[in-house]
Amino acid sequence: MGASSMIVLILAALAFSSIAILIAKILTKTTTNPQKGQPYECGIPTTGKTWIQLNVGYYLFALIFLIFDVEIIFLYPWAVAAKQVGWLAFIEIVIFFFILFMGFLYAHKKGALKWM
């Protein structure tokens, strides 16, 4: 039941998604409106060049924030179960914090936390 069920699952996923896309293409009416291609920003018409290159530092900063934010979510279950588990939970969270801290140091060394 291993590889054969995975192949069937992949084929079923491809078939269902292809059929859904095909039905949507057939049933929807397409219109070419130049307003569809414009970026939407609070209803204010854009002026000047709208495709600008942003600093990659903003993207890296957001990714690092997201990583650390998601990792902090794991602290709540640990805090709830720490008393029942005992010293094993404490050792595991120390290792967890060490790994997080090493990631923070690596990001700081690479300059990903510098805003500009």
KEMIMI-962095 format. One record per atom (N, C-alpha, C): x, y, z negated; residue in one letter; residue number from 1; atom name. Coordinates in pm, 1 decimal. Each point is the difference from the previous one (the first is absolute). Layout:
<pt c1="X" c2="Y" c3="Z" res="a" n="NUM" atom="CA"/>
...
This chain:
<pt c1="81.6" c2="-118.7" c3="0.0" res="m" n="1" atom="N"/>
<pt c1="-81.6" c2="118.7" c3="0.0" res="m" n="1" atom="CA"/>
<pt c1="86.1" c2="125.4" c3="0.0" res="m" n="1" atom="C"/>
<pt c1="127.6" c2="-9.1" c3="20.7" res="g" n="2" atom="N"/>
<pt c1="89.7" c2="114.1" c3="-9.1" res="g" n="2" atom="CA"/>
<pt c1="5.0" c2="84.2" c3="126.1" res="g" n="2" atom="C"/>
<pt c1="78.4" c2="-44.9" c3="96.4" res="a" n="3" atom="N"/>
<pt c1="24.7" c2="81.5" c3="118.6" res="a" n="3" atom="CA"/>
<pt c1="-122.2" c2="8.7" c3="90.5" res="a" n="3" atom="C"/>
<pt c1="-76.2" c2="-108.4" c3="8.8" res="s" n="4" atom="N"/>
<pt c1="-115.6" c2="1.0" c3="90.6" res="s" n="4" atom="CA"/>
<pt c1="-106.5" c2="99.4" c3="-47.5" res="s" n="4" atom="C"/>
<pt c1="-23.3" c2="8.6" c3="-132.2" res="s" n="5" atom="N"/>
<pt c1="-99.2" c2="96.8" c3="-47.2" res="s" n="5" atom="CA"/>
<pt c1="48.2" c2="142.8" c3="18.1" res="s" n="5" atom="C"/>
<pt c1="130.5" c2="22.9" c3="-9.7" res="m" n="6" atom="N"/>
<pt c1="52.5" c2="134.4" c3="22.1" res="m" n="6" atom="CA"/>
<pt c1="-17.1" c2="41.0" c3="146.7" res="m" n="6" atom="C"/>
<pt c1="22.4" c2="-92.5" c3="89.9" res="i" n="7" atom="N"/>
<pt c1="-17.8" c2="28.3" c3="143.3" res="i" n="7" atom="CA"/>
<pt c1="-146.7" c2="30.1" c3="29.3" res="i" n="7" atom="C"/>
<pt c1="-91.4" c2="-78.1" c3="-58.2" res="v" n="8" atom="N"/>
<pt c1="-142.9" c2="23.3" c3="20.3" res="v" n="8" atom="CA"/>
<pt c1="-39.4" c2="136.3" c3="-56.6" res="v" n="8" atom="C"/>
<pt c1="53.3" c2="34.4" c3="-116.1" res="l" n="9" atom="N"/>
<pt c1="-30.4" c2="129.5" c3="-61.3" res="l" n="9" atom="CA"/>
<pt c1="49.1" c2="114.9" c3="87.8" res="l" n="9" atom="C"/>
<pt c1="120.1" c2="-10.2" c3="53.7" res="i" n="10" atom="N"/>
<pt c1="54.7" c2="104.5" c3="87.3" res="i" n="10" atom="CA"/>
<pt c1="-82.2" c2="12.2" c3="127.8" res="i" n="10" atom="C"/>
<pt c1="-35.9" c2="-112.9" c3="58.4" res="l" n="11" atom="N"/>
<pt c1="-81.5" c2="3.9" c3="122.1" res="l" n="11" atom="CA"/>
<pt c1="-138.5" c2="58.2" c3="-27.3" res="l" n="11" atom="C"/>
<pt c1="-59.3" c2="-34.8" c3="-112.3" res="a" n="12" atom="N"/>
<pt c1="-131.3" c2="55.3" c3="-34.1" res="a" n="12" atom="CA"/>
<pt c1="9.5" c2="150.6" c3="-22.3" res="a" n="12" atom="C"/>
<pt c1="105.3" c2="46.5" c3="-66.7" res="a" n="13" atom="N"/>
<pt c1="17.9" c2="143.5" c3="-22.5" res="a" n="13" atom="CA"/>
<pt c1="17.7" c2="73.4" c3="132.4" res="a" n="13" atom="C"/>
<pt c1="79.5" c2="-54.3" c3="88.3" res="l" n="14" atom="N"/>
<pt c1="19.0" c2="62.4" c3="131.3" res="l" n="14" atom="CA"/>
<pt c1="-129.9" c2="1.6" c3="80.4" res="l" n="14" atom="C"/>
<pt c1="-75.6" c2="-110.3" c3="-5.2" res="a" n="15" atom="N"/>
<pt c1="-125.1" c2="-6.6" c3="75.1" res="a" n="15" atom="CA"/>
<pt c1="-102.2" c2="100.2" c3="-54.0" res="a" n="15" atom="C"/>
<pt c1="-18.5" c2="3.8" c3="-131.7" res="f" n="16" atom="N"/>
<pt c1="-98.2" c2="92.0" c3="-57.3" res="f" n="16" atom="CA"/>
<pt c1="37.5" c2="145.5" c3="26.0" res="f" n="16" atom="C"/>
<pt c1="126.7" c2="34.7" c3="-16.0" res="s" n="17" atom="N"/>
<pt c1="39.0" c2="139.0" c3="22.5" res="s" n="17" atom="CA"/>
<pt c1="-10.6" c2="37.0" c3="147.4" res="s" n="17" atom="C"/>
<pt c1="35.8" c2="-91.2" c3="88.6" res="s" n="18" atom="N"/>
<pt c1="-11.2" c2="28.5" c3="143.7" res="s" n="18" atom="CA"/>
<pt c1="-145.1" c2="17.6" c3="41.1" res="s" n="18" atom="C"/>
<pt c1="-87.0" c2="-86.0" c3="-52.1" res="i" n="19" atom="N"/>
<pt c1="-142.3" c2="10.7" c3="33.9" res="i" n="19" atom="CA"/>
<pt c1="-57.6" c2="130.9" c3="-54.0" res="i" n="19" atom="C"/>
<pt c1="37.3" c2="39.7" c3="-120.8" res="a" n="20" atom="N"/>
<pt c1="-50.7" c2="124.8" c3="-57.6" res="a" n="20" atom="CA"/>
<pt c1="45.5" c2="120.5" c3="82.2" res="a" n="20" atom="C"/>
<pt c1="125.6" c2="0.4" c3="41.2" res="i" n="21" atom="N"/>
<pt c1="50.9" c2="110.8" c3="81.8" res="i" n="21" atom="CA"/>
<pt c1="-69.0" c2="2.6" c3="135.6" res="i" n="21" atom="C"/>
<pt c1="-20.4" c2="-116.1" c3="59.5" res="l" n="22" atom="N"/>
<pt c1="-65.5" c2="-8.7" c3="130.0" res="l" n="22" atom="CA"/>
<pt c1="-145.1" c2="49.3" c3="-8.9" res="l" n="22" atom="C"/>
<pt c1="-71.6" c2="-40.9" c3="-102.0" res="i" n="23" atom="N"/>
<pt c1="-138.7" c2="46.2" c3="-17.3" res="i" n="23" atom="CA"/>
<pt c1="-4.2" c2="151.1" c3="-20.8" res="i" n="23" atom="C"/>
<pt c1="91.9" c2="52.7" c3="-77.7" res="a" n="24" atom="N"/>
<pt c1="3.4" c2="145.0" c3="-22.5" res="a" n="24" atom="CA"/>
<pt c1="29.5" c2="75.1" c3="129.4" res="a" n="24" atom="C"/>
<pt c1="88.7" c2="-53.0" c3="82.9" res="k" n="25" atom="N"/>
<pt c1="31.0" c2="65.6" c3="127.7" res="k" n="25" atom="CA"/>
<pt c1="-119.4" c2="-3.0" c3="94.2" res="k" n="25" atom="C"/>
<pt c1="-75.3" c2="-109.2" c3="-2.7" res="i" n="26" atom="N"/>
<pt c1="-114.0" c2="-13.4" c3="91.1" res="i" n="26" atom="CA"/>
<pt c1="-116.4" c2="88.3" c3="-44.8" res="i" n="26" atom="C"/>
<pt c1="-29.0" c2="2.9" c3="-129.4" res="l" n="27" atom="N"/>
<pt c1="-119.8" c2="67.3" c3="-48.1" res="l" n="27" atom="CA"/>
<pt c1="16.4" c2="149.1" c3="-23.8" res="l" n="27" atom="C"/>
<pt c1="120.1" c2="47.2" c3="-21.1" res="t" n="28" atom="N"/>
<pt c1="16.4" c2="142.8" c3="-27.3" res="t" n="28" atom="CA"/>
<pt c1="17.8" c2="76.9" c3="129.8" res="t" n="28" atom="C"/>
<pt c1="-47.7" c2="123.8" c3="-4.6" res="k" n="29" atom="N"/>
<pt c1="15.9" c2="82.6" c3="118.0" res="k" n="29" atom="CA"/>
<pt c1="122.0" c2="89.7" c3="-22.2" res="k" n="29" atom="C"/>
<pt c1="85.9" c2="5.1" c3="97.4" res="t" n="30" atom="N"/>
<pt c1="122.3" c2="80.3" c3="-12.9" res="t" n="30" atom="CA"/>
<pt c1="-18.3" c2="132.1" c3="71.7" res="t" n="30" atom="C"/>
<pt c1="41.2" c2="104.7" c3="-66.9" res="t" n="31" atom="N"/>
<pt c1="-4.3" c2="132.9" c3="60.3" res="t" n="31" atom="CA"/>
<pt c1="139.4" c2="60.7" c3="-9.1" res="t" n="31" atom="C"/>
<pt c1="32.9" c2="74.3" c3="100.6" res="t" n="32" atom="N"/>
<pt c1="128.1" c2="69.8" c3="-2.2" res="t" n="32" atom="CA"/>
<pt c1="-26.4" c2="145.0" c3="-35.5" res="t" n="32" atom="C"/>
<pt c1="32.6" c2="34.1" c3="-121.4" res="n" n="33" atom="N"/>
<pt c1="-22.0" c2="134.2" c3="-49.7" res="n" n="33" atom="CA"/>
<pt c1="135.8" c2="53.5" c3="-45.3" res="n" n="33" atom="C"/>
<pt c1="41.9" c2="115.9" c3="49.2" res="p" n="34" atom="N"/>
<pt c1="131.3" c2="50.7" c3="-39.8" res="p" n="34" atom="CA"/>
<pt c1="9.3" c2="31.8" c3="-149.5" res="p" n="34" atom="C"/>
<pt c1="-113.7" c2="17.7" c3="-64.6" res="q" n="35" atom="N"/>
<pt c1="0.5" c2="29.6" c3="-142.7" res="q" n="35" atom="CA"/>
<pt c1="39.0" c2="-122.3" c3="-82.5" res="q" n="35" atom="C"/>
<pt c1="-20.6" c2="-120.0" c3="54.5" res="k" n="36" atom="N"/>
<pt c1="36.4" c2="-121.7" c3="-71.7" res="k" n="36" atom="CA"/>
<pt c1="150.1" c2="-11.5" c3="-20.0" res="k" n="36" atom="C"/>
<pt c1="77.0" c2="54.0" c3="88.9" res="g" n="37" atom="N"/>
<pt c1="144.4" c2="-10.7" c3="-8.8" res="g" n="37" atom="CA"/>
<pt c1="65.2" c2="100.4" c3="-93.0" res="g" n="37" atom="C"/>
<pt c1="-78.3" c2="93.5" c3="-52.7" res="q" n="38" atom="N"/>
<pt c1="56.8" c2="102.4" c3="-86.8" res="q" n="38" atom="CA"/>
<pt c1="3.7" c2="-47.6" c3="-144.8" res="q" n="38" atom="C"/>
<pt c1="101.5" c2="39.6" c3="-73.8" res="p" n="39" atom="N"/>
<pt c1="4.5" c2="-38.1" c3="-140.6" res="p" n="39" atom="CA"/>
<pt c1="-105.7" c2="75.1" c3="-80.0" res="p" n="39" atom="C"/>
<pt c1="-51.6" c2="-66.4" c3="-101.1" res="y" n="40" atom="N"/>
<pt c1="-105.2" c2="60.8" c3="-81.6" res="y" n="40" atom="CA"/>
<pt c1="60.8" c2="47.4" c3="-131.4" res="y" n="40" atom="C"/>
<pt c1="-11.8" c2="128.8" c3="-27.2" res="e" n="41" atom="N"/>
<pt c1="48.7" c2="55.9" c3="-125.3" res="e" n="41" atom="CA"/>
<pt c1="-103.2" c2="96.9" c3="-53.7" res="e" n="41" atom="C"/>
<pt c1="-92.0" c2="-50.1" c3="-76.7" res="c" n="42" atom="N"/>
<pt c1="-98.5" c2="80.4" c3="-71.6" res="c" n="42" atom="CA"/>
<pt c1="-85.5" c2="87.1" c3="92.4" res="c" n="42" atom="C"/>
<pt c1="-16.0" c2="-36.6" c3="122.6" res="g" n="43" atom="N"/>
<pt c1="-85.0" c2="74.8" c3="89.7" res="g" n="43" atom="CA"/>
<pt c1="63.0" c2="124.3" c3="58.6" res="g" n="43" atom="C"/>
<pt c1="122.7" c2="30.8" c3="-36.6" res="i" n="44" atom="N"/>
<pt c1="67.2" c2="118.9" c3="51.9" res="i" n="44" atom="CA"/>
<pt c1="71.1" c2="-38.3" c3="129.5" res="i" n="44" atom="C"/>
<pt c1="-22.2" c2="73.5" c3="107.1" res="p" n="45" atom="N"/>
<pt c1="69.9" c2="-32.6" c3="124.1" res="p" n="45" atom="CA"/>
<pt c1="151.4" c2="15.7" c3="-16.7" res="p" n="45" atom="C"/>
<pt c1="73.3" c2="-91.3" c3="58.3" res="t" n="46" atom="N"/>
<pt c1="145.3" c2="4.2" c3="-12.0" res="t" n="46" atom="CA"/>
<pt c1="58.2" c2="105.3" c3="93.2" res="t" n="46" atom="C"/>
<pt c1="110.0" c2="57.2" c3="-42.5" res="t" n="47" atom="N"/>
<pt c1="70.7" c2="96.1" c3="83.9" res="t" n="47" atom="CA"/>
<pt c1="143.8" c2="-45.9" c3="12.6" res="t" n="47" atom="C"/>
<pt c1="53.7" c2="15.6" c3="115.1" res="g" n="48" atom="N"/>
<pt c1="139.1" c2="-37.4" c3="22.3" res="g" n="48" atom="CA"/>
<pt c1="17.0" c2="-150.0" c3="18.5" res="g" n="48" atom="C"/>
<pt c1="122.5" c2="-43.5" c3="-16.1" res="k" n="49" atom="N"/>
<pt c1="33.8" c2="-140.7" c3="19.1" res="k" n="49" atom="CA"/>
<pt c1="-43.8" c2="-79.3" c3="-124.2" res="k" n="49" atom="C"/>
<pt c1="-80.6" c2="-103.9" c3="21.4" res="t" n="50" atom="N"/>
<pt c1="-51.4" c2="-76.9" c3="-113.7" res="t" n="50" atom="CA"/>
<pt c1="86.4" c2="-120.7" c3="-32.7" res="t" n="50" atom="C"/>
<pt c1="79.9" c2="-46.1" c3="90.7" res="w" n="51" atom="N"/>
<pt c1="87.1" c2="-114.5" c3="-25.9" res="w" n="51" atom="CA"/>
<pt c1="135.6" c2="52.7" c3="-44.3" res="w" n="51" atom="C"/>
<pt c1="18.6" c2="4.3" c3="-130.9" res="i" n="52" atom="N"/>
<pt c1="126.9" c2="46.7" c3="-53.8" res="i" n="52" atom="CA"/>
<pt c1="68.5" c2="-114.9" c3="-72.9" res="i" n="52" atom="C"/>
<pt c1="129.8" c2="7.8" c3="-6.8" res="q" n="53" atom="N"/>
<pt c1="76.2" c2="-103.8" c3="-68.3" res="q" n="53" atom="CA"/>
<pt c1="16.4" c2="38.4" c3="-146.9" res="q" n="53" atom="C"/>
<pt c1="-41.8" c2="-91.0" c3="-88.1" res="l" n="54" atom="N"/>
<pt c1="12.3" c2="23.6" c3="-142.7" res="l" n="54" atom="CA"/>
<pt c1="129.4" c2="-61.5" c3="-51.7" res="l" n="54" atom="C"/>
<pt c1="44.7" c2="49.9" c3="-111.5" res="n" n="55" atom="N"/>
<pt c1="119.6" c2="-52.5" c3="-62.8" res="n" n="55" atom="CA"/>
<pt c1="-27.8" c2="-140.8" c3="-51.9" res="n" n="55" atom="C"/>
<pt c1="88.7" c2="-93.3" c3="27.1" res="v" n="56" atom="N"/>
<pt c1="-19.3" c2="-138.1" c3="-42.9" res="v" n="56" atom="CA"/>
<pt c1="10.2" c2="-12.9" c3="-151.4" res="v" n="56" atom="C"/>
<pt c1="55.2" c2="101.4" c3="-66.1" res="g" n="57" atom="N"/>
<pt c1="11.0" c2="-2.1" c3="-145.1" res="g" n="57" atom="CA"/>
<pt c1="-135.6" c2="-4.6" c3="-67.8" res="g" n="57" atom="C"/>
<pt c1="-100.6" c2="64.0" c3="57.9" res="y" n="58" atom="N"/>
<pt c1="-134.6" c2="-3.7" c3="-56.3" res="y" n="58" atom="CA"/>
<pt c1="-54.0" c2="-142.7" c3="2.1" res="y" n="58" atom="C"/>
<pt c1="23.5" c2="-68.7" c3="110.8" res="y" n="59" atom="N"/>
<pt c1="-45.5" c2="-138.0" c3="14.1" res="y" n="59" atom="CA"/>
<pt c1="70.9" c2="-90.8" c3="-100.7" res="y" n="59" atom="C"/>
<pt c1="129.8" c2="14.8" c3="-13.2" res="l" n="60" atom="N"/>
<pt c1="75.1" c2="-81.9" c3="-95.3" res="l" n="60" atom="CA"/>
<pt c1="-43.6" c2="28.1" c3="-142.9" res="l" n="60" atom="C"/>
<pt c1="-21.9" c2="126.0" c3="-30.9" res="f" n="61" atom="N"/>
<pt c1="-44.8" c2="36.7" c3="-134.9" res="f" n="61" atom="CA"/>
<pt c1="-135.6" c2="-62.8" c3="-29.6" res="f" n="61" atom="C"/>
<pt c1="-90.4" c2="3.1" c3="96.6" res="a" n="62" atom="N"/>
<pt c1="-132.4" c2="-60.1" c3="-19.3" res="a" n="62" atom="CA"/>
<pt c1="8.9" c2="-150.5" c3="-16.2" res="a" n="62" atom="C"/>
<pt c1="85.3" c2="-64.5" c3="77.2" res="l" n="63" atom="N"/>
<pt c1="15.9" c2="-144.8" c3="-12.5" res="l" n="63" atom="CA"/>
<pt c1="57.6" c2="-38.8" c3="-135.3" res="l" n="63" atom="C"/>
<pt c1="97.9" c2="74.1" c3="-46.0" res="i" n="64" atom="N"/>
<pt c1="59.2" c2="-30.2" c3="-130.1" res="i" n="64" atom="CA"/>
<pt c1="-102.3" c2="22.4" c3="-110.7" res="i" n="64" atom="C"/>
<pt c1="-77.7" c2="107.4" c3="10.1" res="f" n="65" atom="N"/>
<pt c1="-105.8" c2="23.0" c3="-98.1" res="f" n="65" atom="CA"/>
<pt c1="-99.1" c2="-114.7" c3="0.3" res="f" n="65" atom="C"/>
<pt c1="-38.7" c2="-45.9" c3="118.9" res="l" n="66" atom="N"/>
<pt c1="-96.7" c2="-108.3" c3="10.3" res="l" n="66" atom="CA"/>
<pt c1="54.5" c2="-128.6" c3="-60.7" res="l" n="66" atom="C"/>
<pt c1="126.1" c2="-29.0" c3="26.8" res="i" n="67" atom="N"/>
<pt c1="61.2" c2="-121.2" c3="-55.1" res="i" n="67" atom="CA"/>
<pt c1="-0.8" c2="4.5" c3="-152.4" res="i" n="67" atom="C"/>
<pt c1="46.3" c2="109.7" c3="-57.5" res="f" n="68" atom="N"/>
<pt c1="5.4" c2="8.8" c3="-145.3" res="f" n="68" atom="CA"/>
<pt c1="-139.6" c2="9.6" c3="-60.9" res="f" n="68" atom="C"/>
<pt c1="-93.3" c2="61.0" c3="69.5" res="d" n="69" atom="N"/>
<pt c1="-135.5" c2="9.7" c3="-49.5" res="d" n="69" atom="CA"/>
<pt c1="-65.9" c2="-137.9" c3="-5.3" res="d" n="69" atom="C"/>
<pt c1="18.9" c2="-78.5" c3="102.5" res="v" n="70" atom="N"/>
<pt c1="-56.9" c2="-134.6" c3="2.1" res="v" n="70" atom="CA"/>
<pt c1="67.5" c2="-88.7" c3="-104.6" res="v" n="70" atom="C"/>
<pt c1="128.4" c2="18.1" c3="-19.8" res="e" n="71" atom="N"/>
<pt c1="69.3" c2="-80.7" c3="-100.2" res="e" n="71" atom="CA"/>
<pt c1="-47.9" c2="33.3" c3="-140.9" res="e" n="71" atom="C"/>
<pt c1="-38.2" c2="123.5" c3="-24.5" res="i" n="72" atom="N"/>
<pt c1="-47.9" c2="38.9" c3="-131.8" res="i" n="72" atom="CA"/>
<pt c1="-133.0" c2="-69.1" c3="-30.9" res="i" n="72" atom="C"/>
<pt c1="-76.1" c2="-35.2" c3="102.2" res="i" n="73" atom="N"/>
<pt c1="-126.5" c2="-71.2" c3="-20.9" res="i" n="73" atom="CA"/>
<pt c1="23.7" c2="-132.8" c3="-70.9" res="i" n="73" atom="C"/>
<pt c1="115.6" c2="-61.2" c3="23.5" res="f" n="74" atom="N"/>
<pt c1="29.8" c2="-128.4" c3="-62.8" res="f" n="74" atom="CA"/>
<pt c1="26.1" c2="12.9" c3="-150.2" res="f" n="74" atom="C"/>
<pt c1="14.4" c2="120.0" c3="-48.9" res="l" n="75" atom="N"/>
<pt c1="24.5" c2="17.4" c3="-143.1" res="l" n="75" atom="CA"/>
<pt c1="-126.6" c2="-23.6" c3="-82.9" res="l" n="75" atom="C"/>
<pt c1="-115.7" c2="27.9" c3="54.2" res="y" n="76" atom="N"/>
<pt c1="-122.6" c2="-15.7" c3="-77.5" res="y" n="76" atom="CA"/>
<pt c1="-25.0" c2="-145.9" c3="-39.8" res="y" n="76" atom="C"/>
<pt c1="4.1" c2="-95.9" c3="93.1" res="p" n="77" atom="N"/>
<pt c1="-20.0" c2="-139.2" c3="-43.4" res="p" n="77" atom="CA"/>
<pt c1="107.7" c2="-45.5" c3="-98.4" res="p" n="77" atom="C"/>
<pt c1="121.5" c2="48.3" c3="18.9" res="w" n="78" atom="N"/>
<pt c1="106.0" c2="-36.0" c3="-94.4" res="w" n="78" atom="CA"/>
<pt c1="-31.0" c2="55.2" c3="-138.1" res="w" n="78" atom="C"/>
<pt c1="-46.2" c2="123.3" c3="-8.2" res="a" n="79" atom="N"/>
<pt c1="-29.1" c2="61.4" c3="-128.5" res="a" n="79" atom="CA"/>
<pt c1="-115.3" c2="-71.6" c3="-70.3" res="a" n="79" atom="C"/>
<pt c1="-95.8" c2="-49.2" c3="77.1" res="v" n="80" atom="N"/>
<pt c1="-112.5" c2="-70.2" c3="-59.2" res="v" n="80" atom="CA"/>
<pt c1="42.4" c2="-136.6" c3="-53.5" res="v" n="80" atom="C"/>
<pt c1="84.8" c2="-70.4" c3="74.5" res="a" n="81" atom="N"/>
<pt c1="36.2" c2="-136.8" c3="-36.9" res="a" n="81" atom="CA"/>
<pt c1="132.3" c2="-10.8" c3="-73.3" res="a" n="81" atom="C"/>
<pt c1="65.4" c2="109.3" c3="-27.9" res="a" n="82" atom="N"/>
<pt c1="134.6" c2="-6.6" c3="-59.5" res="a" n="82" atom="CA"/>
<pt c1="-2.4" c2="-59.5" c3="-140.1" res="a" n="82" atom="C"/>
<pt c1="-101.0" c2="29.1" c3="-76.5" res="k" n="83" atom="N"/>
<pt c1="-5.5" c2="-50.2" c3="-137.3" res="k" n="83" atom="CA"/>
<pt c1="-17.8" c2="-152.0" c3="-3.9" res="k" n="83" atom="C"/>
<pt c1="-80.1" c2="-53.6" c3="91.8" res="q" n="84" atom="N"/>
<pt c1="-22.1" c2="-144.0" c3="2.3" res="q" n="84" atom="CA"/>
<pt c1="120.5" c2="-75.1" c3="54.9" res="q" n="84" atom="C"/>
<pt c1="67.2" c2="57.2" c3="98.4" res="v" n="85" atom="N"/>
<pt c1="111.3" c2="-69.9" c3="64.9" res="v" n="85" atom="CA"/>
<pt c1="126.8" c2="9.9" c3="-84.1" res="v" n="85" atom="C"/>
<pt c1="21.1" c2="113.9" c3="-61.8" res="g" n="86" atom="N"/>
<pt c1="114.1" c2="13.5" c3="-91.5" res="g" n="86" atom="CA"/>
<pt c1="126.6" c2="47.2" c3="69.8" res="g" n="86" atom="C"/>
<pt c1="112.2" c2="-56.4" c3="-43.7" res="w" n="87" atom="N"/>
<pt c1="131.5" c2="44.3" c3="47.1" res="w" n="87" atom="CA"/>
<pt c1="23.9" c2="-27.3" c3="147.6" res="w" n="87" atom="C"/>
<pt c1="-63.6" c2="-101.5" c3="53.9" res="l" n="88" atom="N"/>
<pt c1="17.6" c2="-29.7" c3="142.5" res="l" n="88" atom="CA"/>
<pt c1="-50.6" c2="116.8" c3="85.2" res="l" n="88" atom="C"/>
<pt c1="-114.1" c2="56.0" c3="-38.5" res="a" n="89" atom="N"/>
<pt c1="-54.1" c2="115.4" c3="73.6" res="a" n="89" atom="CA"/>
<pt c1="91.9" c2="120.1" c3="-13.3" res="a" n="89" atom="C"/>
<pt c1="58.3" c2="17.2" c3="-117.7" res="f" n="90" atom="N"/>
<pt c1="90.0" c2="113.5" c3="-19.0" res="f" n="90" atom="CA"/>
<pt c1="124.8" c2="-13.2" c3="88.0" res="f" n="90" atom="C"/>
<pt c1="56.7" c2="-118.9" c3="6.5" res="i" n="91" atom="N"/>
<pt c1="118.8" c2="-22.6" c3="83.7" res="i" n="91" atom="CA"/>
<pt c1="-35.3" c2="20.3" c3="147.3" res="i" n="91" atom="C"/>
<pt c1="-116.4" c2="-49.2" c3="40.5" res="e" n="92" atom="N"/>
<pt c1="-41.0" c2="17.3" c3="140.1" res="e" n="92" atom="CA"/>
<pt c1="-19.9" c2="147.1" c3="35.5" res="e" n="92" atom="C"/>
<pt c1="-58.1" c2="78.7" c3="-91.8" res="i" n="93" atom="N"/>
<pt c1="-22.9" c2="141.4" c3="32.5" res="i" n="93" atom="CA"/>
<pt c1="130.4" c2="77.7" c3="-1.0" res="i" n="93" atom="C"/>
<pt c1="95.4" c2="-40.7" c3="-81.6" res="v" n="94" atom="N"/>
<pt c1="131.9" c2="64.1" c3="2.6" res="v" n="94" atom="CA"/>
<pt c1="67.0" c2="-26.0" c3="134.7" res="v" n="94" atom="C"/>
<pt c1="-9.0" c2="-123.2" c3="48.6" res="i" n="95" atom="N"/>
<pt c1="56.0" c2="-32.0" c3="132.9" res="i" n="95" atom="CA"/>
<pt c1="-73.8" c2="79.6" c3="108.0" res="i" n="95" atom="C"/>
<pt c1="-131.4" c2="10.2" c3="-11.9" res="f" n="96" atom="N"/>
<pt c1="-81.0" c2="76.7" c3="95.1" res="f" n="96" atom="CA"/>
<pt c1="42.3" c2="146.5" c3="3.1" res="f" n="96" atom="C"/>
<pt c1="16.2" c2="59.9" c3="-119.6" res="f" n="97" atom="N"/>
<pt c1="44.6" c2="139.0" c3="-7.4" res="f" n="97" atom="CA"/>
<pt c1="141.1" c2="16.9" c3="54.1" res="f" n="97" atom="C"/>
<pt c1="84.7" c2="-97.6" c3="-21.6" res="f" n="98" atom="N"/>
<pt c1="136.4" c2="7.3" c3="52.4" res="f" n="98" atom="CA"/>
<pt c1="-1.6" c2="2.5" c3="152.8" res="f" n="98" atom="C"/>
<pt c1="-82.0" c2="-85.5" c3="59.1" res="i" n="99" atom="N"/>
<pt c1="-10.8" c2="-2.9" c3="146.8" res="i" n="99" atom="CA"/>
<pt c1="-56.9" c2="132.2" c3="51.6" res="i" n="99" atom="C"/>
<pt c1="-102.3" c2="53.8" c3="-67.8" res="l" n="100" atom="N"/>
<pt c1="-55.5" c2="129.3" c3="39.9" res="l" n="100" atom="CA"/>
<pt c1="103.4" c2="111.7" c3="-11.8" res="l" n="100" atom="C"/>
<pt c1="76.0" c2="-2.9" c3="-108.0" res="f" n="101" atom="N"/>
<pt c1="101.0" c2="102.5" c3="-21.1" res="f" n="101" atom="CA"/>
<pt c1="110.3" c2="-9.1" c3="105.3" res="f" n="101" atom="C"/>
<pt c1="37.6" c2="-120.5" c3="37.6" res="m" n="102" atom="N"/>
<pt c1="101.2" c2="-15.9" c3="105.0" res="m" n="102" atom="CA"/>
<pt c1="-52.6" c2="52.6" c3="134.2" res="m" n="102" atom="C"/>
<pt c1="-128.1" c2="-22.9" c3="27.1" res="g" n="103" atom="N"/>
<pt c1="-61.0" c2="56.2" c3="121.2" res="g" n="103" atom="CA"/>
<pt c1="-2.2" c2="151.3" c3="-3.4" res="g" n="103" atom="C"/>
<pt c1="-28.1" c2="55.6" c3="-117.4" res="f" n="104" atom="N"/>
<pt c1="0.9" c2="145.2" c3="-16.2" res="f" n="104" atom="CA"/>
<pt c1="140.0" c2="55.9" c3="21.7" res="f" n="104" atom="C"/>
<pt c1="100.6" c2="-65.2" c3="-57.3" res="l" n="105" atom="N"/>
<pt c1="137.7" c2="45.7" c3="19.3" res="l" n="105" atom="CA"/>
<pt c1="42.6" c2="-8.4" c3="146.0" res="l" n="105" atom="C"/>
<pt c1="-39.9" c2="-107.3" c3="67.2" res="y" n="106" atom="N"/>
<pt c1="32.9" c2="-15.7" c3="141.5" res="y" n="106" atom="CA"/>
<pt c1="-63.5" c2="112.4" c3="82.9" res="y" n="106" atom="C"/>
<pt c1="-128.1" c2="29.4" c3="-26.4" res="a" n="107" atom="N"/>
<pt c1="-67.7" c2="107.6" c3="73.7" res="a" n="107" atom="CA"/>
<pt c1="64.3" c2="134.7" c3="-29.9" res="a" n="107" atom="C"/>
<pt c1="39.0" c2="21.4" c3="-124.2" res="h" n="108" atom="N"/>
<pt c1="65.1" c2="126.2" c3="-37.4" res="h" n="108" atom="CA"/>
<pt c1="136.8" c2="12.3" c3="66.9" res="h" n="108" atom="C"/>
<pt c1="73.5" c2="-110.7" c3="6.5" res="k" n="109" atom="N"/>
<pt c1="133.5" c2="2.1" c3="62.2" res="k" n="109" atom="CA"/>
<pt c1="-10.0" c2="26.6" c3="150.1" res="k" n="109" atom="C"/>
<pt c1="-102.8" c2="-55.7" c3="63.7" res="k" n="110" atom="N"/>
<pt c1="-17.9" c2="20.0" c3="143.8" res="k" n="110" atom="CA"/>
<pt c1="-57.8" c2="137.4" c3="32.9" res="k" n="110" atom="C"/>
<pt c1="-42.0" c2="75.4" c3="-101.5" res="g" n="111" atom="N"/>
<pt c1="-51.6" c2="134.2" c3="25.3" res="g" n="111" atom="CA"/>
<pt c1="-146.3" c2="3.3" c3="37.5" res="g" n="111" atom="C"/>
<pt c1="-71.4" c2="-108.1" c3="-24.5" res="a" n="112" atom="N"/>
<pt c1="-142.0" c2="-4.5" c3="37.6" res="a" n="112" atom="CA"/>
<pt c1="-86.4" c2="83.7" c3="-93.5" res="a" n="112" atom="C"/>
<pt c1="51.5" c2="36.2" c3="-117.0" res="l" n="113" atom="N"/>
<pt c1="-79.6" c2="76.2" c3="-94.4" res="l" n="113" atom="CA"/>
<pt c1="24.2" c2="150.6" c3="9.8" res="l" n="113" atom="C"/>
<pt c1="89.7" c2="41.6" c3="87.6" res="k" n="114" atom="N"/>
<pt c1="20.7" c2="143.5" c3="21.5" res="k" n="114" atom="CA"/>
<pt c1="-112.2" c2="53.9" c3="85.7" res="k" n="114" atom="C"/>
<pt c1="-64.7" c2="102.6" c3="-46.5" res="w" n="115" atom="N"/>
<pt c1="-116.4" c2="49.6" c3="71.1" res="w" n="115" atom="CA"/>
<pt c1="39.6" c2="66.7" c3="130.6" res="w" n="115" atom="C"/>
<pt c1="98.3" c2="84.9" c3="0.5" res="m" n="116" atom="N"/>
<pt c1="43.1" c2="64.6" c3="125.6" res="m" n="116" atom="CA"/>
<pt c1="150.0" c2="-1.0" c3="7.6" res="m" n="116" atom="C"/>
